[in-house]
Amino acid sequence: MPPFQNFLFLEKYDIITKKRIIIIFAEVHWRQLGNNRDQIKVIQERAILVGAYLRDGTGKNVNDNLAELTALAESAGAIVVGRLQQKIREVNPSTYIGKGKAQYLCEKVQENRANLVIFDNDLTPGQIRELENILKVRVLDRSELILDIFAVRAQTKQAKLQVELAQLEYTYPRLTRMWSHLDNVAGAGGGTAAGAVGGIGTRGTGEKQLEIDRRLVSKRITDLKRELAAMDRRILREIGGRKDFFKICLVGYTNAGKSTLMNALTGADVFVEDRLFATLDTRTRKWRIDGGLEVLLSDTVGFISKLPHHLVASFKATLEEAVHADLLLHVADASSAEVFEQIRSVQTVLQEIGCGDKPILLLLNKCDRIANGGLFESLQAVYPEAICISAKSGLHLKELADCVIEQVKGQNIYIRLSCKAADGKVIAFLRTYAAELKETYSEEGVLLEGWLGKNQLPHLRHLGAEPAEVHF
């Protein structure tokens, strides 16, 4: 036994007790080896991953190797020491996977000296408690793991409030069987000891602790929704104020390279790291493309398959950038063996938030790291219009810019219009976006002629100018 033992701690806020609680994140041993320098050894949590999928095909395919859950666990700081998958005919109401498989899992936990089991399924509080009684280690389900990662990653006030709301909405329906302290809180019953606590009007059986917990959580959820609603209105005003710009939004599977692409295109200093959910907050920057064209580019939170609906609801304001965008750039990691599944997962989430009908340009990122030639050929066959890029090295970003310009402008049309010389907004707009612009000044005003993108015609009309002639 080491002479000194210490721990790395992670602070969290417990809404029930309104206190900060300390969670042991990793064990640290301090030891002295003879005359050598003192050394510190960090021992991460050792996790076993479990995936149980229904035989009727409603769950994920059992052939899946838990790659996504592995990445999530490692992103949370755990070491994956084992995996267990099973096809089940039906969900066991007490242990989800059945008592026999749970006993086998217990042996696997002991064999690998694991101290954490993570399920690729959503479990009820009763199932978690029963599994913990059998396994003698902590048990997490998929949603709880994702919420925990989001809680650690959140930096801004809005992100922290969104994560807290998602956690409370996940916890609220699970309060029934989460606690063992469900006794009544004493009322003022006559001459009993409890009677000394209160006075007239307080006598009775009292409240159950569960009811107190529910009331506290419900009140906190209401307060969070009210505070986030005020933030949402501000964000919507900001988005509405960008109507003069063409808005582009980066979407994609988490860790696909969206933030790296954002930095490469705009020079923004967005945080980049090779881990899941490195970015939770939306960043919007101006992207000046060749030819004087200026658009707004936004980076959003990454998606995963089976994203907890609590997070989708809580991050609604963050996802509004995608909902109100004129063009979506879907960034996919072409070097990943699960790239097809990741693309489908993002498409599913986009459908859920109402972006399925928006113009989407698929970008196959990290194409310079593709080791599987057959996979690359399959990607090009399935998605022939996709653009192969490398956000890190800058490969083919010029082709991306050309495609965006085509999307922004649309088909070129020749316009002819007259306006007053004092109408500076119309003149400035055409000087910026029109090609081969001719300006003829007279006492009546200015005659403007030139080539303009068809998609920019509505914006010209929004400025109060109606072309007298339009030729395709």
N, C-alpha and C positions, 0 to 999 in steps of 0.2 A: 504494500500500500504506500503510495507516495506520501512524503511528509507534509505536503500542503496540497489542498484541492480547491480549485476555484471554478467559476462558470462564466460563460458568455451569456449575457441576458438580452432579451428583446422585450421592450416595453409596449403594452397595449392598454387601451382604455376599456374598462368593463362597465357597460351602461347599466347593468343591474345594480351593482354596488356603488356605482359612480366613483370608483377608485381605479388607480393605475395598478395593473397587475404585471408581474414579471414572469416571463416564460423562458425556461431554460432552452437555449438554442443549441449549444454545443458544450461538451465537457472539456475542461482544460486541466491538464496535469502539470504541476511544477515540480521539477526534479533537479537534483544536483549530482553530477557525475564526477566524482573525485575532484580534481583540481580544474576540470573543464568549466567553460562558461555555462551558467544556468540556461536551461532550455525550456521552451514552452511547446507542448504538443497539443494540437487541437483535434478532438475526435468528433466528427460530424455524426448526425443521426443516420442510422443504418435502416434503410427502408426496404420492404418487400411489396411489390406491386401485384395487385389482383384484378383480373378482368373476368367477369361472368356475363355471358351473352346468351340470350334466348335462342332456342333452336328454330323458332318460327321466323327468324330473320329480322325481327324488329329491333334487335340490338346490333352492336357493331360486329363485324365478321370476326369469328374466333381466330382466324389466321392472322389477324393483326398482332403485331409483336409488341404492343404497348409502347411504341416509340414516342408518341405524343405525351403519354403520362410520364414516361421516363424523363423527357425534357422538362416537363413541369416540375417533377420532383427534384431534379438536379438544379433547376432554377431557384427552387426554394431552399437549397443548401443541403439536401440529403444525398447520401450515397446509396445507390440502388444495389442491393446484394442478392436479390432474387425476384423471380416473376412466377406468377401462377395464373393460368387461364383455364376456363371451364365452360362448356356448353351446358345449359340447364333447361329443363322442360318448363319450369315455372319458378318464380321467386319464392324462396323460403321466407315466411313472414318474420321469423325470429333471427335468422343469421344470413339471409339472402342467398348463400351458397350451399346450404345444407349442413347438417351437423357433422357428417363424416368428413367432408372436405374441410370444414373448419378445424377438426382435429388434426388432419394432415397439415393444414396451414400452421397450426401450433407447433408441430414438430419441425417444420421448415423455419419457423421463427427462432426456435431454440438452436437449431443446427447452424444458422447463419448469424447468431447473436444479434438479431435485429431488435430494434426498440421502437419501430414504427411500421404500420401496415397501411397502405393507401389503396383504396378501391377505385376502379375506373367507372364506378356507378354511383348514383345518389342513394344514400342509405337513410333509413329512418333513425331517430334517436334510440329507439328500442333495439334496433339491429346493431347499432354501434355499441351500446352498453353490453349486449349479450356477447358480441364478438370480443370485446375487451375483457369480459369475464373469462372467456375461453383462452384467449391468446396471451393475456397478462401484459399486453403492451398497448400503446395508444393506437387508435384506428381513425383514419380520416377518409372522407369520400371525395369525389372529384371536385364538386362545387366548393367545399370547404377549403381544399388545397388552393384552388384558383383565387378565392376570396382572400386567403392569407397572403398570396403573392402580391395581389393588388394592394393590400394594406401596407406591405413593406415598400412597394414601389411608389405609392402616392406621395407627391411632393407639394403640390399647390393646395390651397384651402378647398377649392372646388373638388379636386380629385379625392381628397380625404373625406369630404362630406359624402360624395357619391359612393365611396367604398363602404363607409359606415352605414349608409342607408341600405346598401345591398346586403351587408352582413346581418343587419337587424331584420330585414324582410325574410332572409333565409332562416334566422333563428326563431322568429315569432311563432310560426306554426309548430315548431319543435319543442316549445317550452313544456308541453304536457308531460313528457317523460324524460326531460333532461335533468331534473332536480330530484333529490331525495328529501329535501326539506319542505314537504308540502303540508305540514301541520298547520292548524289554524293559529293565527296570531291572536293572543288572548284579548278578550274584551274586558269590560269591567263587571265581572260577575259577582254581585252582592258583596259578601264579606270575605271572598277569597283573596289570595295574595294579589291576583290580577285586579281585584277591585280597587286596590290602592293606586293603580296606574291612572285610571280615568275617573271621570265624574258622572253625573247624571246625563243620560243621553248617549253614553258610550258602552252601555251594557249590551251583551250579545255574544254570539259564538265567535265573532271576529272574522277576519278575512283569511283565506288561505294564502300561503306564500306565492303560489302560482298566480293568483289573481293580482297580487301586488306586482309581481314581475311583468305580467302582461300589461298592466296599466302603465308601468314605467316605460316599457318598450314601445307601446302604442303612442304614448305622449312624445317620446323622442323621435319616432318615425314621422309624426305629424310636424314637429318642429323642423326636422331635416328637410321634409318636402317643401315646407313654406320657405325656408332659406334657399333651397336649390331652385325653387320656382322664381324667386327674385333674380337669381343668377341667370336662369334660363332666359328670362325676359331681356336681360341686358345683352346676353349673347345673341339672341334673335335680332335685337336692334343693331348690333354690330354687323351681323350677317346681312341684314336688310340695307345697311349703309354701304354695302359693297356692290350694289346693283349696277354701278357704272363699270365694273370690272368683270371679265370672264373668269369664273371660279373653277379651279381644278382641285380635286381632292385625291390624295394618295390613300389607297385601301389595300389590304392584303393580309395574308397570314402573318402571325407574329414572328418576328426575327427574319423576315424576308428581305430586309434591306431598305425599308421605306425612309427611315431617318437618314441613312447614308445617301440615298438619292436626293432627299430634300436638301441636304448640305451641298451636294455636287451641283445642283441646278440653281440654287439661290444664294449660296455662300452663307447660309444660316448656321448658327452654332448650336444645332440641336444635339442633345445627348445621344451618343451611339455606343452600344455595347453588344457583344455577341451573347445575348441571353433573351429569354422570352419576356415580353411585356416590359422592355426597357423604357418605352414611351407610353405614358398614360394620358398626358395632356396634349390638347391640340395646339399646333403651332401654325401660324399663317404668315407667309412672307411673299413679297413681290418677286416674280420671276420675269426678268427682262430677256426676251428672246430676240434673236437676230432680226434686224429690220425695224426696231423700235417698238415692237409689240410687247405689251406689258399685261401679265395676268397675275392672279392671286393663286398661290399654291399652298395647300393645307396638308399637314401630316396628322394622321389619326391613330387611335389605339389599334393594335393588331387584333385579328380575329383568330379563333381556334374552333375546332369542331365541338359541338355541344356546349357552346358558350352559355353559362348560366343565365337564365332569363332575368334574374334579379340585376345582373350587371348590365344587360342590354337596356333595361328600364332605367337604371340609375344613371347610366352614361348617355341618356337620350340627348342631352344638350351637346355633348361632345360629338355624337354621331350626326347632329344636325348639319355639320359641315358637309357630310356626304349627301345628306338629303337635299340640300340646297345647291349642290355643285352643278355646274354645267357639263362637266366631264369628269369621269373617274379613271384614274390610272391604277389598274390592278397589278400590284407588284407580286410576283411569284418567285420562289427560290427554285430555279431550274436545276440546281445541284442536289436537291433533296430527293431521296428515293420515294418519298410520299407526296411528290409535287402534284399529282393528279388529284389525290384526296384533299390536299390543302386548297387547291383551286375550287373544288366543289364545295368545301366548307365555307369559303369566303362568299361564293355565289349564293349559298343558302342564307347566310346572315344578311347579305344585301337584300335578298327577297323579303326577309323578316322586317327590315327597317324601312321598306318601301322604295328601294333604289334599283329594283330589278329592271326597270325600263329605261334607265339612264344610259347615255352613250358611255361605253367602257372600252378602254384600250388596254389590252393585256401586255404586260412587260415581263419577259423571262429574264430575271436578274441572275447574277452570278454565273452567267453562261461560260465565263472563262475558267470556271472550276468544275465543269461537268466532266466526270471520269467515265460515265457510261454512255458510249456513243449510241447504243440502241435506244436508250431513254430519250436522248436529245432528238433523234429522228422521229420517235413516236410523238414527242411534243410538237414538233413542226408539222407532223401529219394531222394531228388533232386540232391544233391551233395555228393554221397557216398565216393568219394575219397578225400574230403576235410579234413583238419586236424583241430581239435578243440584245440585252445590254449588260454592262457591268458598272454599277453605280460607284464602286470603289476605284476602278481604273479609268473610268470615263469612256469605256468602249461603247460606240454606237449612240452616244447621247445626242450627237448632231442629228441622226436619223429620227430620234425621239422628238427633238425640237421641231423638225420639219413636219412630222405627223400632227403635232399639237397645233402648229400654225394652220395646217389644212383644216383641222377640226374647228379652230376658232373662227377662221374666215369663211370657210365653206366655198362654194362655187363662186368664181369671180364674175362680177356684173359691172357693167358700165353705167354710171349714174351721171345725171346732169340736174343741178338744182341752183336756185337763187336764194340768197339770204342777205340780211343787212350787214354792213361792215362792222357794226358793233356787236354782232352775234359771235363772240369769240369762242364759245364752247364748240359750236358746229365747225368753225374754221379749224380750230386746234385738233378736233377729232379727225377730220379728214386729212389734215397735214400729217397726222401720226399713222393712220391706218390705210389711207388710200394710196394707190400706186399710179404713177404718171399723172399726178394732179395738176390741173391747169386752173389758174385763178385770173379772172378778168374783172377789173374794177370799173365801175361807172357811177354816175350820180344816183342811180336807183339802188345800188348795192354791189354785191359780189356774185359773179357767175362761176360756179365750181363744177369741174368735170374731171372724172378719173375712174379708175377701177377700184371696186370695193368688194369685200367678201359678202356673200349673200347673208351669212349669219350675223353680220354687223349692221344690217339694214334696220332691224327693230331698235337697236340702240340709237341709231341716227334719228329715227322717228321719235324716240323718247326725248331727245334733245329739242324737239319741236320743229325739225326740218323734214319736209316731204319732197323727195326728188320729183322733178317734173317729167323726167324720162328715165327709164330703166331698160337696159338692153342686156340680154344674156349672151 
